[in-house]
Amino acid sequence: MSTDAIVLLRNDHTEVRRLFKEFQKPSTTDARKGAIVDKVIELLTVHTYIENEVMYPEVRRLLPDLEDDILVIELSQMSPDDERFEAKTTVLIENVTHHMDEEEQEWFPKVRDGLGRKALQDLGEQLLAAKKKAPHTPQAPSALKKALDALVS
């Protein structure tokens, strides 16, 4: 398995996109949709934590000239039969997809060019270590809540 930081973050994006597609299938039951949203919330919480605790600070430190070009709490407290569940999840999907697309198309290429292979592998090791201690629910420290809120706005 690659420890390249960008590869690791893209893998997270791929998993989240896969779950979004499954949620949007007409054949997906309400119970499965609830399980999907729970998993998405967990993945986004961990992903946001490692980005904010490791990736963004290290990239800012190593590439100071590179400009750093969720509803999650509400969804975590809702059940799939809540009348707003589907609409709120749709908004989450749109916001997170936009964030991932922007990151992958604009930010990742600049980071890869600026850091190089060895630095990205070292950073990837740090991301993997951070994943082990990352919170898995959004009822985490206020810094994480602020980071999640920033993704949505």
C-alpha positions as CSV (number, residue, x, y, z in Angstrom):
1,M,0.0,0.0,0.0
2,S,1.3,3.4,-0.9
3,T,2.0,5.9,1.8
4,D,1.9,8.9,-0.5
5,A,-0.2,11.4,1.3
6,I,-2.2,12.4,-1.8
7,V,-2.9,8.8,-2.7
8,L,-4.2,8.2,0.8
9,L,-6.5,11.2,0.7
10,R,-7.7,10.3,-2.8
11,N,-8.5,6.8,-1.5
12,D,-10.7,8.4,1.2
13,H,-12.4,10.5,-1.5
14,T,-13.0,7.4,-3.6
15,E,-14.6,5.6,-0.7
16,V,-16.9,8.5,0.2
17,R,-17.9,8.9,-3.5
18,R,-18.8,5.2,-3.6
19,L,-21.0,5.6,-0.6
20,F,-22.7,8.7,-2.0
21,K,-23.5,6.8,-5.2
22,E,-25.0,3.9,-3.2
23,F,-27.1,6.3,-1.1
24,Q,-28.5,7.8,-4.3
25,K,-29.6,4.5,-5.9
26,P,-33.4,4.3,-5.9
27,S,-33.1,0.7,-4.7
28,T,-31.3,1.6,-1.5
29,T,-33.5,1.0,1.5
30,D,-33.9,3.5,4.3
31,A,-32.1,1.2,6.7
32,R,-29.1,1.0,4.3
33,K,-29.2,4.7,3.8
34,G,-28.9,5.2,7.6
35,A,-25.9,2.8,7.7
36,I,-24.4,4.6,4.7
37,V,-24.8,8.1,6.4
38,D,-23.2,6.7,9.6
39,K,-20.2,5.4,7.6
40,V,-19.9,8.7,5.6
41,I,-19.9,10.7,8.9
42,E,-17.2,8.5,10.3
43,L,-15.1,8.7,7.2
44,L,-15.5,12.5,6.9
45,T,-14.7,13.0,10.6
46,V,-11.5,11.0,10.3
47,H,-10.5,12.5,7.0
48,T,-11.1,16.1,8.2
49,Y,-9.1,15.4,11.3
50,I,-6.0,14.1,9.4
51,E,-6.2,16.9,6.9
52,N,-6.5,19.6,9.6
53,E,-4.0,18.1,12.0
54,V,-1.4,16.9,9.6
55,M,-1.8,17.6,5.9
56,Y,-2.7,21.3,5.8
57,P,-0.2,22.4,8.5
58,E,2.7,20.5,7.0
59,V,2.0,21.7,3.5
60,R,1.7,25.3,4.8
61,R,5.0,24.8,6.6
62,L,6.8,23.2,3.7
63,L,5.2,25.3,0.9
64,P,4.5,28.6,2.6
65,D,3.7,30.3,-0.8
66,L,1.0,27.8,-1.7
67,E,-2.4,29.3,-0.8
68,D,-4.8,26.8,0.8
69,D,-6.7,27.1,-2.3
70,I,-21.0,19.9,7.9
71,L,-24.4,19.3,8.4
72,V,-22.6,16.2,9.8
73,I,-23.6,16.9,13.4
74,E,-27.3,17.3,12.4
75,L,-27.2,14.1,10.2
76,S,-25.6,12.1,13.0
77,Q,-28.6,12.9,15.2
78,M,-31.2,12.0,12.6
79,S,-32.8,8.8,11.6
80,P,-33.4,7.7,8.0
81,D,-37.2,8.2,8.4
82,D,-36.8,11.8,9.4
83,E,-38.4,13.9,6.7
84,R,-35.3,16.1,6.3
85,F,-32.8,13.2,6.3
86,E,-32.7,12.8,2.5
87,A,-32.5,16.5,1.8
88,K,-29.7,17.2,4.3
89,T,-27.8,14.2,3.0
90,T,-28.2,15.5,-0.6
91,V,-26.7,18.9,0.5
92,L,-23.9,17.1,2.3
93,I,-23.1,15.0,-0.9
94,E,-23.0,18.2,-3.0
95,N,-20.8,20.1,-0.6
96,V,-18.3,17.3,0.0
97,T,-18.2,16.4,-3.7
98,H,-17.4,20.0,-4.5
99,H,-14.7,20.1,-1.9
100,M,-13.1,16.8,-3.0
101,D,-13.2,17.9,-6.7
102,E,-11.6,21.2,-5.9
103,E,-8.9,19.6,-3.8
104,E,-8.1,16.9,-6.3
105,Q,-8.0,19.2,-9.4
106,E,-6.4,22.3,-7.9
107,W,-4.7,21.7,-4.6
108,F,-3.2,18.2,-4.9
109,P,-1.3,18.9,-8.2
110,K,0.3,22.0,-6.6
111,V,1.2,20.0,-3.5
112,R,2.7,17.1,-5.5
113,D,4.8,19.5,-7.6
114,G,6.0,21.4,-4.5
115,L,6.8,18.6,-2.2
116,G,7.9,15.6,-4.3
117,R,7.7,11.9,-3.7
118,K,9.7,11.5,-0.5
119,A,8.1,14.3,1.4
120,L,4.6,13.0,0.3
121,Q,5.5,9.5,1.6
122,D,6.7,10.9,4.9
123,L,3.5,13.0,5.1
124,G,1.5,9.9,4.3
125,E,3.0,8.0,7.2
126,Q,1.9,10.9,9.5
127,L,-1.6,10.7,8.0
128,L,-1.8,7.0,8.7
129,A,-0.7,7.5,12.3
130,A,-3.2,10.3,12.7
131,K,-6.0,8.1,11.4
132,K,-5.4,5.7,14.3
133,K,-6.1,8.5,16.9
134,A,-8.7,10.4,14.9
135,P,-12.2,10.8,16.4
136,H,-14.8,8.8,14.5
137,T,-17.9,10.9,15.4
138,P,-18.5,14.6,15.0
139,Q,-19.2,15.1,18.8
140,A,-15.4,15.6,19.1
141,P,-13.3,18.6,20.2
142,S,-14.5,22.0,19.1
143,A,-11.5,22.4,16.7
144,L,-12.8,19.4,14.7
145,K,-16.4,20.8,14.8
146,K,-15.1,24.1,13.4
147,A,-13.2,22.3,10.7
148,L,-16.3,20.3,9.7
149,D,-18.4,23.4,9.7
150,A,-15.9,25.1,7.5
151,L,-16.3,22.4,4.9
152,V,-20.0,23.0,4.7
153,S,-19.9,26.8,4.4
